Amino acid sequence: IGHNAFYCCSGLQEVVIPEGVTSIGDGTFRDCAGLQEVVIPEGVTSIGGCAYYNCTALQEVVIPSSVTLIGNYAFHGCKKLQKVVVPDGVTSINADVFSECTGLQEVVIPSSVTSINAKAFRGCAGLQEVVIPSSVISIDAEAFVDCDNLKAIYVPKDKVDFYKKRFPIDMQWLIVGEGSDLPTQDNSLVPAEVNEIWYTTVDCSTIKGCMRETPKISNTYKRK
């Protein structure tokens, strides 16, 4: 199916893709705001970039095992999409593939995937837990940026440190070994090695018991 074939067909609700189709081009169903369900037949090997970009009514998509490539931004902005099963055969979850899928609650990443690229799941506010298979050797630091309700990123127990080094400091506490309890974060503790903290303009209002006002006596904290 050619590039932008059904671009902005806002009244389109259902599409039956016939057998024999091997690829869905870039932007094929982009901005089809009424599209609710997609069944992609076996035989399709690639889904182009922005193929279902901003299909805001899309609730379900079945991706066959024959698919080995899903392009950048392919499902960006599919706000009602709740579950995605990435087929075994896909080796890379590309940039922004599922970004801003705010209703996404579950994603299954197969052991064929070796890399998760920039902002692949950016802004997936409904996502609470993710399981990363041991096959993943490259993961972008912003792959899960702005996933505000993410509670745990489960990784193989023997690779916890490996994955922690690939995430920004404020997300490292989310990384736990498979089978572990949900992690907890205590922002109120000052590490023993810290001897002095200068006053900062950074908003720390999310820390329990923190007062945002400028200290009246001193603008530094010193360990006694």
Secondary structure, DSSP 4 states (H G I P E B T S, - for coil): --TTTTTT-TT--EEEPPTT--EE-TTTTTT-TT--EEEPPTT--EE-TTTTTT-TT--EEE--TT--EE-TTTTTT-TT--EEE--TT--EE-TTTTTT-TT--EEE--TT--EE-TTTTTT-TT--EEE--TT--EE-TTTTTT-TT--EEEE-GGGHHHHHTTS-GGGGGGEEETTPPPP---TTPPPTT--EEE---S--TTSTT---SPPSS-SEEE--
